[in-house]
Amino acid sequence: MRAVRVHAYHEDPTIDDIPEPTIQGPLDVIIKVGGAGVCRTDLHIINGDWAEAMAPELPYVIGHENAGWVHEIGEGVTNVA
């Protein structure tokens, strides 16, 4: 799959091919993203503003303003299908 990742602070993120996510635990949900946006949090991560407080491991996949469809659920998920 393709993902936008930050490899270094204060540099433009890149679009990389990364492995498809897999269910790791019983409460995991995998979404097939239909649309994604950028929010101020993403810009803070790119700028390294929260590097000390949050310490995201680089490379870091940005983007959490997403919409899509449930693709797969863990065995303990009961509220989405």
PyMOL Python script that loads the backbone (N, CA, C, O; Angstrom):
from pymol import cmd

cmd.read_pdbstr("""\
ATOM      1  N   MET A   1       0.841  -1.172   0.000  1.00  0.00           N
ATOM      2  CA  MET A   1       0.000   0.000   0.000  1.00  0.00           C
ATOM      3  C   MET A   1       0.886   1.235   0.000  1.00  0.00           C
ATOM      4  O   MET A   1       2.073   1.159   0.318  1.00  0.00           O
ATOM      5  N   ARG A   2       0.313   2.349  -0.352  1.00  0.00           N
ATOM      6  CA  ARG A   2       1.071   3.603  -0.356  1.00  0.00           C
ATOM      7  C   ARG A   2       0.715   4.403   0.891  1.00  0.00           C
ATOM      8  O   ARG A   2      -0.435   4.431   1.329  1.00  0.00           O
ATOM      9  N   ALA A   3       1.733   5.053   1.449  1.00  0.00           N
ATOM     10  CA  ALA A   3       1.541   5.846   2.657  1.00  0.00           C
ATOM     11  C   ALA A   3       2.440   7.066   2.600  1.00  0.00           C
ATOM     12  O   ALA A   3       3.531   7.028   2.032  1.00  0.00           O
ATOM     13  N   VAL A   4       1.968   8.144   3.196  1.00  0.00           N
ATOM     14  CA  VAL A   4       2.775   9.363   3.311  1.00  0.00           C
ATOM     15  C   VAL A   4       3.550   9.253   4.613  1.00  0.00           C
ATOM     16  O   VAL A   4       2.967   9.112   5.688  1.00  0.00           O
ATOM     17  N   ARG A   5       4.887   9.319   4.501  1.00  0.00           N
ATOM     18  CA  ARG A   5       5.728   9.131   5.679  1.00  0.00           C
ATOM     19  C   ARG A   5       6.735  10.256   5.840  1.00  0.00           C
ATOM     20  O   ARG A   5       7.277  10.789   4.871  1.00  0.00           O
ATOM     21  N   VAL A   6       6.963  10.595   7.103  1.00  0.00           N
ATOM     22  CA  VAL A   6       8.003  11.550   7.491  1.00  0.00           C
ATOM     23  C   VAL A   6       9.253  10.744   7.792  1.00  0.00           C
ATOM     24  O   VAL A   6       9.244   9.867   8.656  1.00  0.00           O
ATOM     25  N   HIS A   7      10.331  11.046   7.076  1.00  0.00           N
ATOM     26  CA  HIS A   7      11.607  10.361   7.306  1.00  0.00           C
ATOM     27  C   HIS A   7      12.556  11.210   8.139  1.00  0.00           C
ATOM     28  O   HIS A   7      13.418  10.682   8.841  1.00  0.00           O
ATOM     29  N   ALA A   8      12.395  12.529   8.061  1.00  0.00           N
ATOM     30  CA  ALA A   8      13.235  13.455   8.827  1.00  0.00           C
ATOM     31  C   ALA A   8      12.435  14.725   9.068  1.00  0.00           C
ATOM     32  O   ALA A   8      11.683  15.166   8.200  1.00  0.00           O
ATOM     33  N   TYR A   9      12.598  15.311  10.247  1.00  0.00           N
ATOM     34  CA  TYR A   9      11.907  16.561  10.567  1.00  0.00           C
ATOM     35  C   TYR A   9      12.393  17.688   9.659  1.00  0.00           C
ATOM     36  O   TYR A   9      13.551  17.718   9.241  1.00  0.00           O
ATOM     37  N   HIS A  10      11.494  18.599   9.370  1.00  0.00           N
ATOM     38  CA  HIS A  10      11.767  19.786   8.555  1.00  0.00           C
ATOM     39  C   HIS A  10      12.053  19.440   7.096  1.00  0.00           C
ATOM     40  O   HIS A  10      12.615  20.258   6.367  1.00  0.00           O
ATOM     41  N   GLU A  11      11.674  18.246   6.666  1.00  0.00           N
ATOM     42  CA  GLU A  11      11.790  17.854   5.262  1.00  0.00           C
ATOM     43  C   GLU A  11      10.419  17.415   4.767  1.00  0.00           C
ATOM     44  O   GLU A  11       9.572  16.986   5.550  1.00  0.00           O
ATOM     45  N   ASP A  12      10.211  17.527   3.471  1.00  0.00           N
ATOM     46  CA  ASP A  12       8.936  17.099   2.903  1.00  0.00           C
ATOM     47  C   ASP A  12       8.744  15.603   3.115  1.00  0.00           C
ATOM     48  O   ASP A  12       9.684  14.827   2.949  1.00  0.00           O
ATOM     49  N   PRO A  13       7.527  15.194   3.481  1.00  0.00           N
ATOM     50  CA  PRO A  13       7.257  13.759   3.572  1.00  0.00           C
ATOM     51  C   PRO A  13       7.283  13.129   2.176  1.00  0.00           C
ATOM     52  O   PRO A  13       7.202  13.831   1.168  1.00  0.00           O
ATOM     53  N   THR A  14       7.394  11.816   2.130  1.00  0.00           N
ATOM     54  CA  THR A  14       7.425  11.099   0.855  1.00  0.00           C
ATOM     55  C   THR A  14       6.272  10.098   0.804  1.00  0.00           C
ATOM     56  O   THR A  14       5.726   9.699   1.833  1.00  0.00           O
ATOM     57  N   ILE A  15       5.922   9.709  -0.403  1.00  0.00           N
ATOM     58  CA  ILE A  15       4.930   8.656  -0.594  1.00  0.00           C
ATOM     59  C   ILE A  15       5.700   7.368  -0.813  1.00  0.00           C
ATOM     60  O   ILE A  15       6.449   7.226  -1.779  1.00  0.00           O
ATOM     61  N   ASP A  16       5.499   6.430   0.105  1.00  0.00           N
ATOM     62  CA  ASP A  16       6.258   5.179   0.105  1.00  0.00           C
ATOM     63  C   ASP A  16       5.322   3.985  -0.035  1.00  0.00           C
ATOM     64  O   ASP A  16       4.154   4.049   0.347  1.00  0.00           O
ATOM     65  N   ASP A  17       5.843   2.912  -0.579  1.00  0.00           N
ATOM     66  CA  ASP A  17       5.150   1.630  -0.556  1.00  0.00           C
ATOM     67  C   ASP A  17       5.531   0.917   0.732  1.00  0.00           C
ATOM     68  O   ASP A  17       6.711   0.723   1.024  1.00  0.00           O
ATOM     69  N   ILE A  18       4.508   0.528   1.506  1.00  0.00           N
ATOM     70  CA  ILE A  18       4.735  -0.193   2.759  1.00  0.00           C
ATOM     71  C   ILE A  18       3.834  -1.424   2.774  1.00  0.00           C
ATOM     72  O   ILE A  18       2.879  -1.495   2.000  1.00  0.00           O
ATOM     73  N   PRO A  19       4.120  -2.398   3.645  1.00  0.00           N
ATOM     74  CA  PRO A  19       3.274  -3.590   3.703  1.00  0.00           C
ATOM     75  C   PRO A  19       1.843  -3.263   4.132  1.00  0.00           C
ATOM     76  O   PRO A  19       1.608  -2.322   4.890  1.00  0.00           O
ATOM     77  N   GLU A  20       0.906  -4.047   3.639  1.00  0.00           N
ATOM     78  CA  GLU A  20      -0.487  -3.924   4.081  1.00  0.00           C
ATOM     79  C   GLU A  20      -0.550  -4.233   5.574  1.00  0.00           C
ATOM     80  O   GLU A  20       0.169  -5.112   6.049  1.00  0.00           O
ATOM     81  N   PRO A  21      -1.403  -3.521   6.327  1.00  0.00           N
ATOM     82  CA  PRO A  21      -1.536  -3.837   7.748  1.00  0.00           C
ATOM     83  C   PRO A  21      -2.221  -5.194   7.928  1.00  0.00           C
ATOM     84  O   PRO A  21      -2.965  -5.657   7.064  1.00  0.00           O
ATOM     85  N   THR A  22      -1.949  -5.805   9.061  1.00  0.00           N
ATOM     86  CA  THR A  22      -2.591  -7.069   9.408  1.00  0.00           C
ATOM     87  C   THR A  22      -3.182  -6.955  10.806  1.00  0.00           C
ATOM     88  O   THR A  22      -2.734  -6.143  11.615  1.00  0.00           O
ATOM     89  N   ILE A  23      -4.169  -7.757  11.076  1.00  0.00           N
ATOM     90  CA  ILE A  23      -4.767  -7.801  12.405  1.00  0.00           C
ATOM     91  C   ILE A  23      -3.714  -8.337  13.371  1.00  0.00           C
ATOM     92  O   ILE A  23      -3.145  -9.407  13.157  1.00  0.00           O
ATOM     93  N   GLN A  24      -3.460  -7.572  14.445  1.00  0.00           N
ATOM     94  CA  GLN A  24      -2.468  -7.958  15.441  1.00  0.00           C
ATOM     95  C   GLN A  24      -3.104  -8.383  16.759  1.00  0.00           C
ATOM     96  O   GLN A  24      -2.491  -9.102  17.548  1.00  0.00           O
ATOM     97  N   GLY A  25      -4.332  -7.938  16.993  1.00  0.00           N
ATOM     98  CA  GLY A  25      -4.994  -8.249  18.255  1.00  0.00           C
ATOM     99  C   GLY A  25      -6.495  -8.361  18.068  1.00  0.00           C
ATOM    100  O   GLY A  25      -7.013  -8.002  17.011  1.00  0.00           O
ATOM    101  N   PRO A  26      -7.198  -8.852  19.072  1.00  0.00           N
ATOM    102  CA  PRO A  26      -8.635  -9.118  18.934  1.00  0.00           C
ATOM    103  C   PRO A  26      -9.498  -7.876  18.741  1.00  0.00           C
ATOM    104  O   PRO A  26     -10.625  -7.991  18.259  1.00  0.00           O
ATOM    105  N   LEU A  27      -9.012  -6.707  19.097  1.00  0.00           N
ATOM    106  CA  LEU A  27      -9.815  -5.491  18.956  1.00  0.00           C
ATOM    107  C   LEU A  27      -9.379  -4.623  17.779  1.00  0.00           C
ATOM    108  O   LEU A  27      -9.843  -3.491  17.648  1.00  0.00           O
ATOM    109  N   ASP A  28      -8.510  -5.125  16.937  1.00  0.00           N
ATOM    110  CA  ASP A  28      -8.035  -4.367  15.774  1.00  0.00           C
ATOM    111  C   ASP A  28      -9.108  -4.296  14.682  1.00  0.00           C
ATOM    112  O   ASP A  28      -9.899  -5.220  14.490  1.00  0.00           O
ATOM    113  N   VAL A  29      -9.101  -3.173  13.984  1.00  0.00           N
ATOM    114  CA  VAL A  29      -9.962  -2.967  12.818  1.00  0.00           C
ATOM    115  C   VAL A  29      -9.082  -2.397  11.714  1.00  0.00           C
ATOM    116  O   VAL A  29      -8.342  -1.439  11.935  1.00  0.00           O
ATOM    117  N   ILE A  30      -9.163  -2.980  10.539  1.00  0.00           N
ATOM    118  CA  ILE A  30      -8.428  -2.459   9.383  1.00  0.00           C
ATOM    119  C   ILE A  30      -9.432  -1.805   8.457  1.00  0.00           C
ATOM    120  O   ILE A  30     -10.454  -2.392   8.103  1.00  0.00           O
ATOM    121  N   ILE A  31      -9.122  -0.575   8.072  1.00  0.00           N
ATOM    122  CA  ILE A  31      -9.983   0.222   7.203  1.00  0.00           C
ATOM    123  C   ILE A  31      -9.311   0.376   5.848  1.00  0.00           C
ATOM    124  O   ILE A  31      -8.119   0.673   5.774  1.00  0.00           O
ATOM    125  N   LYS A  32     -10.060   0.178   4.793  1.00  0.00           N
ATOM    126  CA  LYS A  32      -9.596   0.539   3.451  1.00  0.00           C
ATOM    127  C   LYS A  32      -9.938   2.019   3.289  1.00  0.00           C
ATOM    128  O   LYS A  32     -11.110   2.391   3.232  1.00  0.00           O
ATOM    129  N   VAL A  33      -8.919   2.847   3.216  1.00  0.00           N
ATOM    130  CA  VAL A  33      -9.108   4.295   3.196  1.00  0.00           C
ATOM    131  C   VAL A  33      -9.625   4.735   1.827  1.00  0.00           C
ATOM    132  O   VAL A  33      -9.054   4.396   0.791  1.00  0.00           O
ATOM    133  N   GLY A  34     -10.709   5.489   1.849  1.00  0.00           N
ATOM    134  CA  GLY A  34     -11.275   6.052   0.634  1.00  0.00           C
ATOM    135  C   GLY A  34     -10.874   7.504   0.448  1.00  0.00           C
ATOM    136  O   GLY A  34     -10.850   8.010  -0.674  1.00  0.00           O
ATOM    137  N   GLY A  35     -10.561   8.170   1.543  1.00  0.00           N
ATOM    138  CA  GLY A  35     -10.147   9.566   1.484  1.00  0.00           C
ATOM    139  C   GLY A  35      -9.360   9.917   2.732  1.00  0.00           C
ATOM    140  O   GLY A  35      -9.637   9.413   3.821  1.00  0.00           O
ATOM    141  N   ALA A  36      -8.373  10.787   2.562  1.00  0.00           N
ATOM    142  CA  ALA A  36      -7.531  11.171   3.692  1.00  0.00           C
ATOM    143  C   ALA A  36      -7.253  12.663   3.635  1.00  0.00           C
ATOM    144  O   ALA A  36      -7.160  13.256   2.561  1.00  0.00           O
ATOM    145  N   GLY A  37      -7.124  13.250   4.800  1.00  0.00           N
ATOM    146  CA  GLY A  37      -6.814  14.672   4.871  1.00  0.00           C
ATOM    147  C   GLY A  37      -5.607  14.919   5.742  1.00  0.00           C
ATOM    148  O   GLY A  37      -5.097  14.012   6.400  1.00  0.00           O
ATOM    149  N   VAL A  38      -5.161  16.141   5.737  1.00  0.00           N
ATOM    150  CA  VAL A  38      -4.036  16.563   6.565  1.00  0.00           C
ATOM    151  C   VAL A  38      -4.579  17.506   7.624  1.00  0.00           C
ATOM    152  O   VAL A  38      -5.411  18.367   7.335  1.00  0.00           O
ATOM    153  N   CYS A  39      -4.112  17.342   8.837  1.00  0.00           N
ATOM    154  CA  CYS A  39      -4.520  18.259   9.898  1.00  0.00           C
ATOM    155  C   CYS A  39      -3.289  18.903  10.522  1.00  0.00           C
ATOM    156  O   CYS A  39      -2.156  18.580  10.166  1.00  0.00           O
ATOM    157  N   ARG A  40      -3.520  19.789  11.430  1.00  0.00           N
ATOM    158  CA  ARG A  40      -2.421  20.524  12.063  1.00  0.00           C
ATOM    159  C   ARG A  40      -1.462  19.577  12.793  1.00  0.00           C
ATOM    160  O   ARG A  40      -0.259  19.834  12.842  1.00  0.00           O
ATOM    161  N   THR A  41      -1.988  18.483  13.362  1.00  0.00           N
ATOM    162  CA  THR A  41      -1.126  17.515  14.033  1.00  0.00           C
ATOM    163  C   THR A  41      -0.068  16.981  13.074  1.00  0.00           C
ATOM    164  O   THR A  41       1.099  16.853  13.444  1.00  0.00           O
ATOM    165  N   ASP A  42      -0.473  16.668  11.842  1.00  0.00           N
ATOM    166  CA  ASP A  42       0.483  16.181  10.845  1.00  0.00           C
ATOM    167  C   ASP A  42       1.580  17.212  10.598  1.00  0.00           C
ATOM    168  O   ASP A  42       2.755  16.863  10.489  1.00  0.00           O
ATOM    169  N   LEU A  43       1.197  18.469  10.512  1.00  0.00           N
ATOM    170  CA  LEU A  43       2.184  19.525  10.273  1.00  0.00           C
ATOM    171  C   LEU A  43       3.141  19.669  11.459  1.00  0.00           C
ATOM    172  O   LEU A  43       4.333  19.917  11.277  1.00  0.00           O
ATOM    173  N   HIS A  44       2.604  19.510  12.685  1.00  0.00           N
ATOM    174  CA  HIS A  44       3.473  19.546  13.872  1.00  0.00           C
ATOM    175  C   HIS A  44       4.488  18.405  13.833  1.00  0.00           C
ATOM    176  O   HIS A  44       5.650  18.589  14.195  1.00  0.00           O
ATOM    177  N   ILE A  45       4.047  17.231  13.394  1.00  0.00           N
ATOM    178  CA  ILE A  45       4.962  16.088  13.318  1.00  0.00           C
ATOM    179  C   ILE A  45       6.043  16.353  12.272  1.00  0.00           C
ATOM    180  O   ILE A  45       7.225  16.120  12.527  1.00  0.00           O
ATOM    181  N   ILE A  46       5.643  16.839  11.099  1.00  0.00           N
ATOM    182  CA  ILE A  46       6.606  17.145  10.035  1.00  0.00           C
ATOM    183  C   ILE A  46       7.638  18.156  10.522  1.00  0.00           C
ATOM    184  O   ILE A  46       8.829  18.022  10.240  1.00  0.00           O
ATOM    185  N   ASN A  47       7.178  19.164  11.250  1.00  0.00           N
ATOM    186  CA  ASN A  47       8.071  20.219  11.732  1.00  0.00           C
ATOM    187  C   ASN A  47       8.903  19.799  12.942  1.00  0.00           C
ATOM    188  O   ASN A  47       9.790  20.543  13.360  1.00  0.00           O
ATOM    189  N   GLY A  48       8.636  18.631  13.510  1.00  0.00           N
ATOM    190  CA  GLY A  48       9.372  18.184  14.688  1.00  0.00           C
ATOM    191  C   GLY A  48       8.950  18.878  15.962  1.00  0.00           C
ATOM    192  O   GLY A  48       9.657  18.805  16.967  1.00  0.00           O
ATOM    193  N   ASP A  49       7.796  19.558  15.942  1.00  0.00           N
ATOM    194  CA  ASP A  49       7.347  20.322  17.109  1.00  0.00           C
ATOM    195  C   ASP A  49       7.102  19.446  18.333  1.00  0.00           C
ATOM    196  O   ASP A  49       7.286  19.890  19.466  1.00  0.00           O
ATOM    197  N   TRP A  50       6.691  18.212  18.104  1.00  0.00           N
ATOM    198  CA  TRP A  50       6.354  17.338  19.219  1.00  0.00           C
ATOM    199  C   TRP A  50       7.350  16.196  19.369  1.00  0.00           C
ATOM    200  O   TRP A  50       7.053  15.203  20.034  1.00  0.00           O
ATOM    201  N   ALA A  51       8.519  16.320  18.765  1.00  0.00           N
ATOM    202  CA  ALA A  51       9.503  15.237  18.784  1.00  0.00           C
ATOM    203  C   ALA A  51       9.863  14.819  20.207  1.00  0.00           C
ATOM    204  O   ALA A  51       9.937  13.626  20.503  1.00  0.00           O
ATOM    205  N   GLU A  52      10.084  15.783  21.079  1.00  0.00           N
ATOM    206  CA  GLU A  52      10.457  15.458  22.460  1.00  0.00           C
ATOM    207  C   GLU A  52       9.292  14.887  23.241  1.00  0.00           C
ATOM    208  O   GLU A  52       9.449  13.901  23.961  1.00  0.00           O
ATOM    209  N   ALA A  53       8.126  15.496  23.106  1.00  0.00           N
ATOM    210  CA  ALA A  53       6.969  15.081  23.907  1.00  0.00           C
ATOM    211  C   ALA A  53       6.388  13.746  23.450  1.00  0.00           C
ATOM    212  O   ALA A  53       6.026  12.912  24.280  1.00  0.00           O
ATOM    213  N   MET A  54       6.294  13.537  22.141  1.00  0.00           N
ATOM    214  CA  MET A  54       5.639  12.338  21.619  1.00  0.00           C
ATOM    215  C   MET A  54       6.627  11.299  21.102  1.00  0.00           C
ATOM    216  O   MET A  54       6.311  10.110  21.074  1.00  0.00           O
ATOM    217  N   ALA A  55       7.793  11.724  20.701  1.00  0.00           N
ATOM    218  CA  ALA A  55       8.854  10.854  20.192  1.00  0.00           C
ATOM    219  C   ALA A  55       8.371   9.857  19.142  1.00  0.00           C
ATOM    220  O   ALA A  55       8.575   8.653  19.294  1.00  0.00           O
ATOM    221  N   PRO A  56       7.729  10.350  18.072  1.00  0.00           N
ATOM    222  CA  PRO A  56       7.315   9.399  17.037  1.00  0.00           C
ATOM    223  C   PRO A  56       8.531   8.757  16.388  1.00  0.00           C
ATOM    224  O   PRO A  56       9.508   9.437  16.075  1.00  0.00           O
ATOM    225  N   GLU A  57       8.470   7.462  16.188  1.00  0.00           N
ATOM    226  CA  GLU A  57       9.574   6.743  15.554  1.00  0.00           C
ATOM    227  C   GLU A  57       9.538   7.007  14.056  1.00  0.00           C
ATOM    228  O   GLU A  57       8.517   6.800  13.400  1.00  0.00           O
ATOM    229  N   LEU A  58      10.668   7.468  13.522  1.00  0.00           N
ATOM    230  CA  LEU A  58      10.760   7.762  12.093  1.00  0.00           C
ATOM    231  C   LEU A  58      11.299   6.543  11.355  1.00  0.00           C
ATOM    232  O   LEU A  58      12.161   5.850  11.895  1.00  0.00           O
ATOM    233  N   PRO A  59      10.834   6.254  10.156  1.00  0.00           N
ATOM    234  CA  PRO A  59       9.811   7.000   9.431  1.00  0.00           C
ATOM    235  C   PRO A  59       8.438   6.798  10.070  1.00  0.00           C
ATOM    236  O   PRO A  59       8.140   5.740  10.624  1.00  0.00           O
ATOM    237  N   TYR A  60       7.614   7.837   9.977  1.00  0.00           N
ATOM    238  CA  TYR A  60       6.313   7.878  10.629  1.00  0.00           C
ATOM    239  C   TYR A  60       5.234   8.116   9.586  1.00  0.00           C
ATOM    240  O   TYR A  60       5.325   9.055   8.795  1.00  0.00           O
ATOM    241  N   VAL A  61       4.216   7.271   9.584  1.00  0.00           N
ATOM    242  CA  VAL A  61       3.078   7.449   8.667  1.00  0.00           C
ATOM    243  C   VAL A  61       2.173   8.524   9.249  1.00  0.00           C
ATOM    244  O   VAL A  61       1.636   8.369  10.346  1.00  0.00           O
ATOM    245  N   ILE A  62       2.008   9.615   8.507  1.00  0.00           N
ATOM    246  CA  ILE A  62       1.110  10.669   8.985  1.00  0.00           C
ATOM    247  C   ILE A  62      -0.289  10.433   8.428  1.00  0.00           C
ATOM    248  O   ILE A  62      -0.488   9.649   7.500  1.00  0.00           O
ATOM    249  N   GLY A  63      -1.235  11.122   9.011  1.00  0.00           N
ATOM    250  CA  GLY A  63      -2.612  11.075   8.550  1.00  0.00           C
ATOM    251  C   GLY A  63      -3.502  10.276   9.472  1.00  0.00           C
ATOM    252  O   GLY A  63      -3.322   9.069   9.636  1.00  0.00           O
ATOM    253  N   HIS A  64      -4.446  10.942  10.063  1.00  0.00           N
ATOM    254  CA  HIS A  64      -5.448  10.257  10.868  1.00  0.00           C
ATOM    255  C   HIS A  64      -6.836  10.837  10.604  1.00  0.00           C
ATOM    256  O   HIS A  64      -7.805  10.462  11.264  1.00  0.00           O
ATOM    257  N   GLU A  65      -6.928  11.740   9.651  1.00  0.00           N
ATOM    258  CA  GLU A  65      -8.208  12.317   9.229  1.00  0.00           C
ATOM    259  C   GLU A  65      -8.673  11.517   8.009  1.00  0.00           C
ATOM    260  O   GLU A  65      -8.650  12.016   6.884  1.00  0.00           O
ATOM    261  N   ASN A  66      -9.094  10.275   8.243  1.00  0.00           N
ATOM    262  CA  ASN A  66      -9.396   9.366   7.151  1.00  0.00           C
ATOM    263  C   ASN A  66     -10.851   8.905   7.188  1.00  0.00           C
ATOM    264  O   ASN A  66     -11.500   8.921   8.234  1.00  0.00           O
ATOM    265  N   ALA A  67     -11.343   8.498   6.030  1.00  0.00           N
ATOM    266  CA  ALA A  67     -12.661   7.894   5.910  1.00  0.00           C
ATOM    267  C   ALA A  67     -12.540   6.710   4.965  1.00  0.00           C
ATOM    268  O   ALA A  67     -11.768   6.744   4.007  1.00  0.00           O
ATOM    269  N   GLY A  68     -13.299   5.675   5.237  1.00  0.00           N
ATOM    270  CA  GLY A  68     -13.226   4.507   4.374  1.00  0.00           C
ATOM    271  C   GLY A  68     -14.205   3.443   4.791  1.00  0.00           C
ATOM    272  O   GLY A  68     -15.255   3.733   5.364  1.00  0.00           O
ATOM    273  N   TRP A  69     -13.848   2.194   4.497  1.00  0.00           N
ATOM    274  CA  TRP A  69     -14.717   1.060   4.723  1.00  0.00           C
ATOM    275  C   TRP A  69     -14.002   0.032   5.589  1.00  0.00           C
ATOM    276  O   TRP A  69     -12.790  -0.155   5.483  1.00  0.00           O
ATOM    277  N   VAL A  70     -14.767  -0.626   6.440  1.00  0.00           N
ATOM    278  CA  VAL A  70     -14.208  -1.698   7.254  1.00  0.00           C
ATOM    279  C   VAL A  70     -13.796  -2.832   6.328  1.00  0.00           C
ATOM    280  O   VAL A  70     -14.604  -3.338   5.549  1.00  0.00           O
ATOM    281  N   HIS A  71     -12.537  -3.225   6.420  1.00  0.00           N
ATOM    282  CA  HIS A  71     -11.985  -4.281   5.566  1.00  0.00           C
ATOM    283  C   HIS A  71     -11.839  -5.592   6.330  1.00  0.00           C
ATOM    284  O   HIS A  71     -12.108  -6.670   5.800  1.00  0.00           O
ATOM    285  N   GLU A  72     -11.407  -5.480   7.587  1.00  0.00           N
ATOM    286  CA  GLU A  72     -11.179  -6.686   8.390  1.00  0.00           C
ATOM    287  C   GLU A  72     -11.290  -6.313   9.855  1.00  0.00           C
ATOM    288  O   GLU A  72     -10.929  -5.204  10.247  1.00  0.00           O
ATOM    289  N   ILE A  73     -11.784  -7.229  10.662  1.00  0.00           N
ATOM    290  CA  ILE A  73     -11.906  -6.978  12.100  1.00  0.00           C
ATOM    291  C   ILE A  73     -11.292  -8.131  12.888  1.00  0.00           C
ATOM    292  O   ILE A  73     -11.246  -9.271  12.426  1.00  0.00           O
ATOM    293  N   GLY A  74     -10.820  -7.801  14.091  1.00  0.00           N
ATOM    294  CA  GLY A  74     -10.323  -8.827  15.005  1.00  0.00           C
ATOM    295  C   GLY A  74     -11.484  -9.588  15.619  1.00  0.00           C
ATOM    296  O   GLY A  74     -12.632  -9.148  15.567  1.00  0.00           O
ATOM    297  N   GLU A  75     -11.172 -10.716  16.190  1.00  0.00           N
ATOM    298  CA  GLU A  75     -12.216 -11.614  16.698  1.00  0.00           C
ATOM    299  C   GLU A  75     -13.030 -11.020  17.852  1.00  0.00           C
ATOM    300  O   GLU A  75     -14.143 -11.477  18.111  1.00  0.00           O
ATOM    301  N   GLY A  76     -12.502 -10.018  18.545  1.00  0.00           N
ATOM    302  CA  GLY A  76     -13.227  -9.415  19.659  1.00  0.00           C
ATOM    303  C   GLY A  76     -14.044  -8.184  19.291  1.00  0.00           C
ATOM    304  O   GLY A  76     -14.701  -7.605  20.156  1.00  0.00           O
ATOM    305  N   VAL A  77     -14.018  -7.775  18.035  1.00  0.00           N
ATOM    306  CA  VAL A  77     -14.739  -6.574  17.598  1.00  0.00           C
ATOM    307  C   VAL A  77     -16.216  -6.937  17.392  1.00  0.00           C
ATOM    308  O   VAL A  77     -16.546  -7.880  16.673  1.00  0.00           O
ATOM    309  N   THR A  78     -17.099  -6.158  18.047  1.00  0.00           N
ATOM    310  CA  THR A  78     -18.530  -6.453  17.941  1.00  0.00           C
ATOM    311  C   THR A  78     -19.356  -5.265  17.464  1.00  0.00           C
ATOM    312  O   THR A  78     -20.551  -5.414  17.208  1.00  0.00           O
ATOM    313  N   ASN A  79     -18.746  -4.094  17.341  1.00  0.00           N
ATOM    314  CA  ASN A  79     -19.541  -2.905  17.035  1.00  0.00           C
ATOM    315  C   ASN A  79     -19.417  -2.407  15.608  1.00  0.00           C
ATOM    316  O   ASN A  79     -20.065  -1.421  15.255  1.00  0.00           O
ATOM    317  N   VAL A  80     -18.601  -3.056  14.761  1.00  0.00           N
ATOM    318  CA  VAL A  80     -18.527  -2.723  13.332  1.00  0.00           C
ATOM    319  C   VAL A  80     -18.416  -4.030  12.557  1.00  0.00           C
ATOM    320  O   VAL A  80     -17.994  -5.060  13.082  1.00  0.00           O
ATOM    321  N   ALA A  81     -18.806  -3.952  11.304  1.00  0.00           N
ATOM    322  CA  ALA A  81     -18.726  -5.164  10.460  1.00  0.00           C
ATOM    323  C   ALA A  81     -18.338  -4.766   9.048  1.00  0.00           C
ATOM    324  O   ALA A  81     -18.214  -5.626   8.176  1.00  0.00           O
TER     325      ALA A  81
END
""", "prot")
cmd.dss("prot")
cmd.show_as("cartoon", "prot")
cmd.util.cbc("prot")
cmd.orient("prot")
